[in-house]
Amino acid sequence: MARLAFLGLGVMGAPMARHLLAAGHEMTVYNRTAAKAEAFAREHGAAAAPTPAAAADGADAVLACVGADRDVEAVALSPAGAFGTMRPGALWIDHTTASDALARRLAEAAGERGILAVDAPVSGGQAGAEAGKLSVMCGGAAEAVEAARPLLEAYAARVVHVGPAGHGQLAKMANQIAIAGLVQALSEAVHFTNRAGLDASKVFEAISGGAASSWQMLNRWETMVEGRFDFGFAVEWMRKDLGLALAAAREHGARLPTAALVDQFYADVAAMGGGRQDTSSLVRRLEGDKPR
């Protein structure tokens, strides 16, 4: 079993860390809010560290799941960051959805220290993390990804090496682009069903068994109709992710008209007070606060 450090114990990081502990690994955890790390350590038999550097000292692998580029830089590269104490041959796995440019910079910095680095954003949301059924898209050298795979399989149903450093992050952008379009289309279907006076339960029973089906439809149509939007991944985080995708699209000469439009629709939802609601709250633009 490996000696691990886990940095970031939010709605995604905490269940991933629990799965690794359940697999028998030894773990030291760090969280920006120290009380959360200390509570996790007490409850799950881990150790808590005051800094990322302290957590990473002597670890075989360091896993991170934090908020955005600046947070990754802080836990990896700051004076108190993990890279300062990680030993040569250790493994860095970053589950944060961040920019591909940062992933490449971290891989370069890791390489200078003899550290193996993988950018490994995930899809599947909080429910997937809790169930251990995430999909992980990995960027990095083959050696690094293969070293990471046994750890990732503790909480993933699918692990795919998509390319060199940064390509995991680019793949996650493609994932978010696809989800944005799906949620908008589902929002319009819910809205149309309501305005046409149809029985939503019958409509979605019918169409969820055909070509229109998607994870979003199967898991969210009913709560969207009911106006319940407390299921994890928040609008403000989706806007962060779409911002990364739109910036990368400009760099690569790709056109993302639907993603750009849906990003603005999410801005509308945030202005309605829905920044912390989950992404299915997109239907609020069409239905208002009290869906029929």
C-alpha positions in Angstrom: 0.0 0.0 0.0 1.1 3.5 -0.7 1.8 6.5 1.5 -0.4 9.3 0.1 -1.1 13.0 0.6 -4.5 14.4 -0.4 -4.9 18.2 -0.9 -8.4 19.5 -0.9 -11.4 17.9 0.9 -14.4 19.5 -0.9 -17.4 17.7 -2.3 -15.2 15.8 -4.8 -11.9 15.5 -2.9 -13.3 14.1 0.4 -15.0 11.1 -1.2 -12.0 10.3 -3.4 -9.8 10.4 -0.3 -12.2 8.1 1.5 -12.0 5.5 -1.3 -8.2 5.6 -1.2 -8.3 5.0 2.6 -10.8 2.2 2.2 -8.3 0.6 -0.3 -5.8 0.4 2.5 -3.5 3.3 1.8 -1.9 5.5 4.4 -2.9 9.1 4.1 -2.1 12.7 5.2 -4.6 15.3 4.3 -4.5 19.1 3.9 -7.3 21.5 3.4 -7.3 25.3 3.3 -9.7 25.3 6.2 -7.6 23.4 8.7 -10.6 22.3 10.8 -12.0 20.4 7.9 -8.8 18.4 7.4 -8.6 17.7 11.2 -12.2 16.5 11.3 -11.7 14.3 8.3 -8.5 12.8 9.8 -10.2 12.0 13.1 -13.2 10.4 11.4 -11.3 8.4 8.8 -8.1 7.4 10.4 -5.8 9.8 8.5 -3.3 12.4 9.6 -3.8 16.1 9.0 -1.0 18.5 8.0 -0.8 22.3 8.3 0.6 22.9 4.8 0.7 21.1 1.5 4.5 20.7 1.9 4.1 19.0 5.3 1.4 16.7 3.8 3.6 15.8 0.8 6.8 15.1 2.8 7.7 11.5 2.2 4.6 10.6 0.2 4.7 8.2 -2.6 1.9 10.1 -4.4 0.3 13.5 -3.8 -3.3 14.0 -5.1 -4.9 17.4 -5.4 -8.5 18.5 -5.9 -8.9 22.2 -5.4 -10.8 25.1 -7.0 -9.0 26.8 -9.9 -5.5 27.6 -11.3 -4.5 29.9 -8.5 -5.4 27.2 -5.9 -3.4 24.6 -7.7 -0.4 26.9 -7.9 -0.7 27.6 -4.2 -0.8 23.9 -3.2 1.9 22.9 -5.6 4.4 25.7 -6.2 4.1 28.2 -3.4 6.8 28.3 -0.6 4.6 26.0 1.4 3.6 23.9 -1.7 3.9 20.2 -2.2 6.6 20.3 -4.9 9.1 21.7 -2.3 9.1 18.4 -0.3 8.1 15.7 -2.8 10.9 13.2 -3.4 12.2 12.3 -6.9 10.1 9.4 -8.3 7.0 10.5 -6.4 3.7 11.0 -8.3 1.6 14.2 -8.6 -2.0 13.7 -9.6 -4.1 16.8 -10.1 -7.9 16.3 -10.2 -8.7 20.0 -10.3 -10.4 21.3 -13.5 -7.8 23.9 -14.5 -6.1 25.3 -17.6 -4.0 23.2 -19.9 -1.3 25.8 -19.8 -1.0 25.3 -16.0 -0.9 21.5 -16.4 2.0 21.8 -18.8 3.8 24.2 -16.5 3.3 21.8 -13.6 4.5 18.9 -15.6 7.7 20.8 -16.6 8.3 21.8 -12.9 7.7 18.3 -11.8 10.1 16.9 -14.4 12.8 19.2 -13.2 12.4 17.6 -9.7 12.1 14.1 -11.0 8.4 13.9 -10.1 5.9 12.1 -12.3 2.9 14.4 -13.1 -0.6 13.7 -14.3 -3.4 16.2 -15.0 -6.4 14.1 -14.3 -9.7 16.0 -14.2 -12.8 14.0 -13.6 -16.4 13.8 -14.7 -19.3 12.3 -12.8 -20.0 14.9 -10.2 -20.4 14.4 -6.5 -22.6 11.3 -6.9 -19.9 9.7 -9.1 -17.2 10.5 -6.5 -19.3 9.1 -3.7 -20.1 5.9 -5.6 -16.5 5.5 -6.9 -17.7 5.7 -10.5 -15.9 8.7 -11.9 -14.5 9.0 -15.4 -10.9 10.3 -15.4 -9.2 11.9 -18.4 -5.5 11.8 -18.0 -2.7 13.9 -19.5 0.9 13.2 -19.0 3.7 10.7 -19.9 2.6 7.1 -20.2 4.9 6.1 -17.3 3.1 8.6 -15.0 -0.4 7.6 -16.0 0.3 3.9 -15.5 1.8 4.7 -12.1 -1.4 6.6 -11.3 -3.9 4.1 -12.6 -4.0 1.8 -9.5 -4.8 4.8 -7.3 -7.4 6.2 -9.7 -9.2 2.9 -10.0 -10.1 3.2 -6.3 -12.8 5.8 -7.3 -13.1 5.6 -11.1 -15.1 3.5 -13.4 -13.1 4.7 -16.4 -9.5 5.9 -16.7 -8.4 7.1 -20.1 -4.9 8.4 -21.1 -5.8 11.0 -23.7 -2.4 12.4 -24.4 0.6 14.4 -23.1 0.5 17.0 -20.3 -2.4 19.3 -20.6 -4.5 17.0 -22.7 -6.5 15.8 -19.7 -7.6 19.3 -19.1 -8.5 19.9 -22.8 -10.6 16.7 -22.7 -12.4 18.0 -19.6 -13.2 21.2 -21.5 -14.7 19.1 -24.3 -16.8 17.3 -21.6 -18.1 20.6 -20.2 -18.8 21.9 -23.7 -21.0 18.9 -24.4 -22.8 19.1 -21.0 -23.6 22.8 -21.5 -25.4 22.1 -24.7 -27.2 19.1 -23.2 -28.5 21.0 -20.2 -29.7 23.8 -22.4 -31.6 21.4 -24.7 -33.1 19.6 -21.7 -34.1 22.9 -20.1 -36.0 23.8 -23.3 -37.6 20.4 -23.4 -38.8 20.8 -19.8 -40.1 24.3 -20.6 -41.9 23.2 -23.7 -43.5 20.2 -21.9 -44.8 22.5 -19.2 -46.1 25.2 -21.5 -47.8 22.6 -23.7 -49.7 21.3 -20.7 -48.1 17.8 -21.1 -47.7 15.3 -18.3 -43.9 15.5 -17.7 -43.7 12.1 -16.1 -45.2 10.5 -19.2 -43.2 12.6 -21.7 -39.8 11.8 -20.1 -40.7 8.2 -19.5 -41.2 8.0 -23.3 -38.3 10.1 -24.6 -35.7 8.9 -22.0 -35.8 5.5 -23.7 -35.0 6.8 -27.1 -32.3 8.8 -29.0 -32.9 11.9 -26.8 -31.8 10.2 -23.7 -28.7 11.4 -21.7 -27.4 11.2 -18.1 -28.7 14.7 -17.6 -32.2 13.7 -18.7 -32.3 10.5 -16.7 -31.1 12.1 -13.5 -32.4 15.7 -13.7 -35.6 16.1 -15.6 -37.8 15.5 -12.5 -35.9 17.8 -10.2 -35.9 20.5 -12.9 -39.7 20.2 -13.2 -39.9 20.5 -9.4 -37.6 23.5 -9.2 -35.0 21.7 -7.0 -31.4 22.6 -7.8 -29.2 21.4 -4.9 -27.4 18.5 -6.6 -23.7 19.4 -6.4 -21.8 21.1 -9.3 -22.6 24.8 -9.1 -23.3 27.3 -11.8 -20.3 29.4 -10.7 -18.0 26.4 -11.3 -19.5 25.7 -14.6 -18.9 29.3 -15.7 -15.2 28.9 -14.6 -14.9 25.7 -16.7 -16.6 27.2 -19.7 -14.3 30.2 -19.4 -11.3 27.9 -19.7 -12.9 26.2 -22.7 -13.6 29.4 -24.5 -10.1 30.7 -23.8 -8.6 27.5 -25.2 -11.0 27.6 -28.2 -9.6 31.1 -29.1 -6.1 29.8 -28.8 -6.8 26.7 -31.0 -9.1 28.5 -33.6 -12.1 26.5 -32.6 -15.7 27.9 -32.7 -18.0 27.3 -29.8 -21.1 29.3 -30.4 -23.4 27.1 -28.2 -21.0 27.0 -25.3 -20.5 30.8 -25.5 -24.3 31.3 -25.5 -24.9 28.9 -22.6 -22.2 30.6 -20.6 -24.1 33.8 -20.9 -27.3 32.0 -19.9 -25.5 30.8 -16.8 -24.5 34.4 -16.1 -28.3 35.2 -16.2 -28.9 32.4 -13.6 -26.1 33.7 -11.4 -27.7 37.2 -11.6 -31.0 35.6 -10.4 -29.2 34.4 -7.3 -28.4 30.9 -8.6 -24.6 31.0 -8.6 -24.4 28.2 -6.0 -27.3 26.1 -7.5 -26.4 23.2 -9.6 -26.1 23.4 -13.4 -29.7 22.1 -14.0 -30.9 25.5 -12.7 -30.4 26.7 -16.2 -34.1 26.0 -16.7 -34.9 28.9 -14.4 -34.2 31.4 -17.3 -37.2 29.9 -19.1 -39.5 28.8 -16.2 -38.7 31.4 -13.6 -38.5 30.5 -9.9 -41.7 28.5 -9.8 -41.9 26.0 -12.6 -45.4 24.8 -13.4 
